[in-house]
Amino acid sequence: MRTTRRGFVRAAGAGVVGASLAPRLARGQGPAVSTGRSFDVAVVGAGAFGAWTAWHLRRAGRSVALIDAYGPGNARASSGGQTRVIRMGYGDQEVYTRWSLRSLALWRELLAKAGYPERLQISGVLWMARERDPLTTRTLETLTRLGVRHERLERAALQARWPQIELGPLTWAIHEPESGFLEAFAAVQAVAEQAIGAGVAYRQAKVLPLLDKGPLGALRTADGESVSAGTYVLACGPWLPKLCPGVLGNRIFPTRQEVFYFGVPAGDRRFASSSLPVWVDFAEEIYGIPDFKGRGFKVAPDRHGPLVDPDSLERVASPDTLARVREFVARRFPAMKDAPLVASEVCQYENTSNGDFLIDRHPALPNVWLVGGGSGHGFKHGPAVGEYVAARVADGAAVDAKFSLATKQPVQDRQVF
Ligand SMILES: Cc1cc2nc3c(=O)[nH]c(=O)nc-3n(C[C@H](O)[C@H](O)[C@H](O)COP(=O)(O)OP(=O)(O)OC[C@H]3O[C@@H](n4cnc5c(N)ncnc54)[C@H](O)[C@@H]3O)c2cc1C
């Protein structure tokens, strides 16, 4: 393995890959990338959005550079958590249900091909509802209309099937048996690995902020190098405002989010992913993922926290949030009342004003795409987002208004859950 003049690292006789990646990532096979070359597309950010975009672009025959400051699925990235939910239900936001369906198929295919099928777990997803529950009712209608497999379960059926849940005010639920969760950071690394294996050139470097004048000729990196391409895709999640402060400084809101893992009682299988689905209680703004590989029973509040900086955020969970989460766990899962905290994560959502993704051209740089705004629900959609971006780069067609920059406001008013 040798480092090229521009800092790309060339694997023995093959593609150009990052030295700091896991050994399987670093064994990427593909066509050699010459040092002075200009790429068709340079993708900045190897999270769920950027890694999948690079993968789709390469599959469409493009020469692609993928650049990340900290590495695919790193601990600071929004895609860097242990697990992420993949569900089909989205109220009446049908496009996200369709994209979830499409993404599930692509995640399954890629992870199987990569040799990591277990990074997608079909545990089922349970939408817990109260008597009058507009979001879950709209979800039920959308799932029915689109033919997504699901069942509506009344209280007695819920009690019989999952007696470890204390239903309290819950009266019914939707069960999506074909949904579940992804092992997030590991799944993203698998995508990057597959992209590199197909010939994408990967480099670990910090790209410097763009000047708002175009078109863009090259990206500059903090170590003084440049990477040139015909088209640039900025998929930097919560860092997008730092790359494009003039355009996105007040349109992407990175908020502090906390995740807790509780240790299940020794030998107790009731809270494992083989016995319990992922569960969501939107009325209480909280959700969880059952214990998998002994990593703990995950519980996370979904309410947006304060604004944070993803580079410098200290990732220590707060005692106040922990106390609130414990109170919920004791009510809803009484057998877990005294379960010890075994791990926690502090991450950030990269919210747009209403929760719709941002996929649009930079208003002043016609060869630059802005791709982000996952808004706490983007991970699952990586495959569909990447496919959409690769198609727009190829056909030059206008983007849907829903994803446009023009629809992203400077004030938060969440509409997508
Ligand atoms: C606690 C939590 C729980 C969530 N739960 C779910 C869930 O259950 N289901 C779901 O679907 N979604 C969920 N999400 C949302 C989802 O994780 C994100 O929407 C998604 O991961 C965003 O991916 P991304 O690629 O846009 O950004 P990121 O994953 O943040 O990737 C951006 C990348 O850009 C790189 N980068 C940044 N700046 C630069 C630079 N200057 N130069 C080079 N590289 C740079 C970073 O290193 C990073 O790797 C959750 C998010 C959080 C925080």
The ligand as an SDF file (V2000), in Angstrom:
LIG
                    3D

 53 58  0  0  0  0  0  0  0  0999 V2000
  -29.3260    9.6280   18.0700 C   0  0  0  0  0  0  0  0  0  0  0  0
  -29.7830    9.4910   16.6600 C   0  0  0  0  0  0  0  0  0  0  0  0
  -30.7220    8.5480   16.3420 C   0  0  0  0  0  0  0  0  0  0  0  0
  -31.1810    8.4160   15.0430 C   0  0  0  0  0  0  0  0  0  0  0  0
  -32.0620    7.4080   14.7620 N   0  0  0  0  0  0  0  0  0  0  0  0
  -32.3870    7.1640   13.4890 C   0  0  0  0  0  0  0  0  0  0  0  0
  -33.1650    6.0250   13.1740 C   0  0  0  0  0  0  0  0  0  0  0  0
  -33.5240    5.2450   14.0710 O   0  0  0  0  0  0  0  0  0  0  0  0
  -33.4560    5.7820   11.8800 N   0  0  0  0  0  0  0  0  0  0  0  0
  -33.0330    6.6020   10.8740 C   0  0  0  0  0  0  0  0  0  0  0  0
  -33.3470    6.3280    9.7140 O   0  0  0  0  0  0  0  0  0  0  0  0
  -32.2850    7.7020   11.1420 N   0  0  0  0  0  0  0  0  0  0  0  0
  -31.9440    7.9890   12.4190 C   0  0  0  0  0  0  0  0  0  0  0  0
  -31.1640    9.0580   12.7220 N   0  0  0  0  0  0  0  0  0  0  0  0
  -30.7890   10.0090   11.6620 C   0  0  0  0  0  0  0  0  0  0  0  0
  -29.6550    9.4970   10.8230 C   0  0  0  0  0  0  0  0  0  0  0  0
  -28.6870    8.8770   11.6250 O   0  0  0  0  0  0  0  0  0  0  0  0
  -29.0610   10.6450   10.0200 C   0  0  0  0  0  0  0  0  0  0  0  0
  -30.0890   11.3620    9.3560 O   0  0  0  0  0  0  0  0  0  0  0  0
  -28.0760   10.1290    8.9810 C   0  0  0  0  0  0  0  0  0  0  0  0
  -27.1670    9.2420    9.5620 O   0  0  0  0  0  0  0  0  0  0  0  0
  -27.3560   11.3130    8.3500 C   0  0  0  0  0  0  0  0  0  0  0  0
  -26.3510   10.8300    7.4780 O   0  0  0  0  0  0  0  0  0  0  0  0
  -25.4470   11.8330    6.6770 P   0  0  0  0  0  0  0  0  0  0  0  0
  -24.6480   11.0070    5.7440 O   0  0  0  0  0  0  0  0  0  0  0  0
  -26.2600   12.9390    6.1020 O   0  0  0  0  0  0  0  0  0  0  0  0
  -24.5190   12.5400    7.7750 O   0  0  0  0  0  0  0  0  0  0  0  0
  -23.3010   11.9650    8.6500 P   0  0  0  0  0  0  0  0  0  0  0  0
  -23.5040   10.5520    8.9870 O   0  0  0  0  0  0  0  0  0  0  0  0
  -23.0700   12.9120    9.7640 O   0  0  0  0  0  0  0  0  0  0  0  0
  -22.0750   12.0110    7.6650 O   0  0  0  0  0  0  0  0  0  0  0  0
  -21.4270   13.2180    7.3260 C   0  0  0  0  0  0  0  0  0  0  0  0
  -19.9730   12.9220    7.0990 C   0  0  0  0  0  0  0  0  0  0  0  0
  -19.3480   14.0930    6.5890 O   0  0  0  0  0  0  0  0  0  0  0  0
  -18.0320   14.1290    7.0740 C   0  0  0  0  0  0  0  0  0  0  0  0
  -17.5430   15.5190    7.0160 N   0  0  0  0  0  0  0  0  0  0  0  0
  -18.0450   16.5670    7.6770 C   0  0  0  0  0  0  0  0  0  0  0  0
  -17.3700   17.7030    7.3740 N   0  0  0  0  0  0  0  0  0  0  0  0
  -16.4280   17.3450    6.4900 C   0  0  0  0  0  0  0  0  0  0  0  0
  -15.4020   18.0550    5.8200 C   0  0  0  0  0  0  0  0  0  0  0  0
  -15.2210   19.3690    6.0060 N   0  0  0  0  0  0  0  0  0  0  0  0
  -14.5770   17.3840    4.9900 N   0  0  0  0  0  0  0  0  0  0  0  0
  -14.7460   16.0470    4.7920 C   0  0  0  0  0  0  0  0  0  0  0  0
  -15.7030   15.3240    5.4230 N   0  0  0  0  0  0  0  0  0  0  0  0
  -16.5220   15.9640    6.2550 C   0  0  0  0  0  0  0  0  0  0  0  0
  -18.1550   13.6130    8.5160 C   0  0  0  0  0  0  0  0  0  0  0  0
  -16.9420   13.1150    9.0160 O   0  0  0  0  0  0  0  0  0  0  0  0
  -19.2240   12.5400    8.3630 C   0  0  0  0  0  0  0  0  0  0  0  0
  -18.6860   11.2510    8.2420 O   0  0  0  0  0  0  0  0  0  0  0  0
  -30.6830    9.2520   14.0220 C   0  0  0  0  0  0  0  0  0  0  0  0
  -29.7260   10.2120   14.3350 C   0  0  0  0  0  0  0  0  0  0  0  0
  -29.2710   10.3240   15.6290 C   0  0  0  0  0  0  0  0  0  0  0  0
  -28.2250   11.3430   15.9430 C   0  0  0  0  0  0  0  0  0  0  0  0
  1  2  1  0
  2  3  1  0
  2 52  2  0
  3  4  2  0
  4  5  1  0
  4 50  1  0
  5  6  2  0
  6  7  1  0
  6 13  1  0
  7  8  2  0
  7  9  1  0
  9 10  1  0
 10 11  2  0
 10 12  1  0
 12 13  2  0
 13 14  1  0
 14 15  1  0
 14 50  1  0
 15 16  1  0
 16 17  1  0
 16 18  1  0
 18 19  1  0
 18 20  1  0
 20 21  1  0
 20 22  1  0
 22 23  1  0
 23 24  1  0
 24 25  2  0
 24 26  1  0
 24 27  1  0
 27 28  1  0
 28 29  2  0
 28 30  1  0
 28 31  1  0
 31 32  1  0
 32 33  1  0
 33 34  1  0
 33 48  1  0
 34 35  1  0
 35 36  1  0
 35 46  1  0
 36 37  1  0
 36 45  1  0
 37 38  2  0
 38 39  1  0
 39 40  1  0
 39 45  2  0
 40 41  1  0
 40 42  2  0
 42 43  1  0
 43 44  2  0
 44 45  1  0
 46 47  1  0
 46 48  1  0
 48 49  1  0
 50 51  2  0
 51 52  1  0
 52 53  1  0
M  END
$$$$
